[in-house]
Amino acid sequence: MIRHVFAWKVAEGADNARAIELLKDFSTKVDVVRSFEIGAHTGDPGDNGDPWDGALITDFDDWADLDTYSDHPAHVELLGDLLPLLSERAVVDFVREA
C-alpha cells in the first residue's frame, strides 16, 4: 500500500476551514483512493515550533493508483482552488507496510 501525506500552512489572510472544505469535497471524486483522512492542527504547539495548519493522509493500492490520483482532472482543479490559499506545502509518499 502507498501512503500519501500532504501538509500545509495557510497564507496570511486565508481561511484554513476553506482549505479543509475544498479537500473534503474532493475526497469522493477520485475512486482509486483507498482511505482518506484530513485534520486541522489543534492545541498548543509547545516546544515543537511553528506547526503546520493541517494534513491530508490518503492510501492507495499501488504507485499507479497514486499517479491516477495526481493526474485526475478533479485533483488538477482542486490544486487550482487550493494552492492560492497556502503559503507552504509538503508531501511525503512512502510504501506502508500492511
MIPA-429736 format. One record per residue (C-alpha): residue in one letter; x negated, y, z negated. Coordinates in pm, 1 decimal. Layout:
r resn = a	xx = X	yy = Y	zz = Z
...
***
This chain:
r resn = m	xx = 0.0	yy = 0.0	zz = 0.0
r resn = i	xx = -117.9	yy = 353.7	zz = 77.6
r resn = r	xx = -62.0	yy = 632.9	zz = -174.7
r resn = h	xx = -48.1	yy = 994.0	zz = -53.2
r resn = v	xx = -81.8	yy = 1264.4	zz = -320.3
r resn = f	xx = -11.4	yy = 1626.3	zz = -232.3
r resn = a	xx = -64.7	yy = 1900.8	zz = -491.7
r resn = w	xx = -6.8	yy = 2272.6	zz = -453.1
r resn = k	xx = -26.5	yy = 2615.8	zz = -606.5
r resn = v	xx = 237.2	yy = 2867.5	zz = -507.4
r resn = a	xx = 132.6	yy = 3200.7	zz = -363.6
r resn = e	xx = 180.2	yy = 3516.6	zz = -566.8
r resn = g	xx = 544.5	yy = 3619.4	zz = -544.8
r resn = a	xx = 657.8	yy = 3279.4	zz = -411.3
r resn = d	xx = 904.3	yy = 3055.4	zz = -592.4
r resn = n	xx = 790.3	yy = 2706.6	zz = -694.5
r resn = a	xx = 1154.9	yy = 2596.1	zz = -719.7
r resn = r	xx = 1191.5	yy = 2673.9	zz = -347.2
r resn = a	xx = 885.1	yy = 2462.5	zz = -263.8
r resn = i	xx = 1029.0	yy = 2172.2	zz = -460.6
r resn = e	xx = 1369.8	yy = 2216.7	zz = -297.3
r resn = l	xx = 1212.6	yy = 2200.2	zz = 50.1
r resn = l	xx = 1023.2	yy = 1882.7	zz = -42.3
r resn = k	xx = 1329.4	yy = 1716.7	zz = -195.5
r resn = d	xx = 1539.1	yy = 1799.6	zz = 112.3
r resn = f	xx = 1267.3	yy = 1646.9	zz = 328.6
r resn = s	xx = 1243.7	yy = 1325.1	zz = 125.6
r resn = t	xx = 1517.3	yy = 1140.8	zz = 315.7
r resn = k	xx = 1417.4	yy = 1248.7	zz = 667.2
r resn = v	xx = 1132.6	yy = 1002.7	zz = 733.2
r resn = d	xx = 1222.4	yy = 636.8	zz = 692.6
r resn = v	xx = 867.1	yy = 499.4	zz = 656.6
r resn = v	xx = 831.8	yy = 641.3	zz = 305.0
r resn = r	xx = 843.0	yy = 352.3	zz = 58.1
r resn = s	xx = 864.3	yy = 571.7	zz = -255.1
r resn = f	xx = 882.5	yy = 945.1	zz = -316.8
r resn = e	xx = 820.4	yy = 1126.8	zz = -644.8
r resn = i	xx = 793.2	yy = 1501.2	zz = -699.0
r resn = g	xx = 742.8	yy = 1716.2	zz = -1002.8
r resn = a	xx = 650.5	yy = 2064.9	zz = -1117.8
r resn = h	xx = 382.4	yy = 2120.6	zz = -1376.7
r resn = t	xx = 530.6	yy = 2168.5	zz = -1722.2
r resn = g	xx = 376.1	yy = 2262.1	zz = -2051.3
r resn = d	xx = 70.0	yy = 2448.6	zz = -2162.5
r resn = p	xx = -249.2	yy = 2363.5	zz = -1968.9
r resn = g	xx = -452.2	yy = 2381.3	zz = -2288.9
r resn = d	xx = -822.2	yy = 2333.7	zz = -2218.9
r resn = n	xx = -756.7	yy = 2185.8	zz = -1875.3
r resn = g	xx = -788.5	yy = 2517.6	zz = -1695.0
r resn = d	xx = -554.7	yy = 2650.3	zz = -1429.4
r resn = p	xx = -305.6	yy = 2373.0	zz = -1343.6
r resn = w	xx = -154.6	yy = 2308.7	zz = -1004.0
r resn = d	xx = 214.0	yy = 2402.1	zz = -978.4
r resn = g	xx = 339.4	yy = 2067.5	zz = -856.4
r resn = a	xx = 265.8	yy = 1734.3	zz = -696.0
r resn = l	xx = 430.2	yy = 1503.4	zz = -447.7
r resn = i	xx = 341.6	yy = 1133.1	zz = -453.9
r resn = t	xx = 451.6	yy = 911.4	zz = -166.6
r resn = d	xx = 374.0	yy = 547.4	zz = -92.4
r resn = f	xx = 356.1	yy = 377.0	zz = 247.2
r resn = d	xx = 316.8	yy = 15.2	zz = 352.8
r resn = d	xx = 9.9	yy = 92.1	zz = 564.8
r resn = w	xx = -200.5	yy = 362.9	zz = 729.3
r resn = a	xx = 17.5	yy = 353.5	zz = 1042.5
r resn = d	xx = 322.4	yy = 449.9	zz = 837.0
r resn = l	xx = 130.7	yy = 739.7	zz = 681.2
r resn = d	xx = 37.6	yy = 853.7	zz = 1033.2
r resn = t	xx = 402.4	yy = 826.8	zz = 1140.2
r resn = y	xx = 499.4	yy = 1040.6	zz = 839.8
r resn = s	xx = 229.9	yy = 1300.4	zz = 909.6
r resn = d	xx = 322.9	yy = 1336.1	zz = 1276.3
r resn = h	xx = 701.0	yy = 1321.8	zz = 1227.7
r resn = p	xx = 885.8	yy = 1631.3	zz = 1361.3
r resn = a	xx = 1060.3	yy = 1675.8	zz = 1024.3
r resn = h	xx = 718.9	yy = 1686.6	zz = 849.9
r resn = v	xx = 586.7	yy = 1939.4	zz = 1100.8
r resn = e	xx = 897.7	yy = 2153.1	zz = 1040.3
r resn = l	xx = 855.4	yy = 2120.0	zz = 663.2
r resn = l	xx = 497.8	yy = 2244.8	zz = 682.3
r resn = g	xx = 612.7	yy = 2549.8	zz = 877.0
r resn = d	xx = 851.5	yy = 2638.1	zz = 593.6
r resn = l	xx = 636.2	yy = 2526.2	zz = 300.1
r resn = l	xx = 284.1	yy = 2648.0	zz = 376.7
r resn = p	xx = 371.4	yy = 3020.6	zz = 365.7
r resn = l	xx = 483.1	yy = 2965.7	zz = 3.3
r resn = l	xx = 147.8	yy = 2817.3	zz = -102.4
r resn = s	xx = -187.3	yy = 2967.9	zz = -193.0
r resn = e	xx = -368.0	yy = 2633.1	zz = -221.0
r resn = r	xx = -303.1	yy = 2269.9	zz = -142.4
r resn = a	xx = -487.2	yy = 1944.4	zz = -190.5
r resn = v	xx = -430.7	yy = 1596.1	zz = -51.1
r resn = v	xx = -568.9	yy = 1258.4	zz = -156.2
r resn = d	xx = -486.7	yy = 935.4	zz = 31.5
r resn = f	xx = -603.1	yy = 600.4	zz = -100.4
r resn = v	xx = -530.7	yy = 229.1	zz = -96.8
r resn = r	xx = -320.6	yy = 143.7	zz = -400.5
r resn = e	xx = -370.5	yy = -199.6	zz = -547.2
r resn = a	xx = -39.7	yy = -378.5	zz = -594.5
***
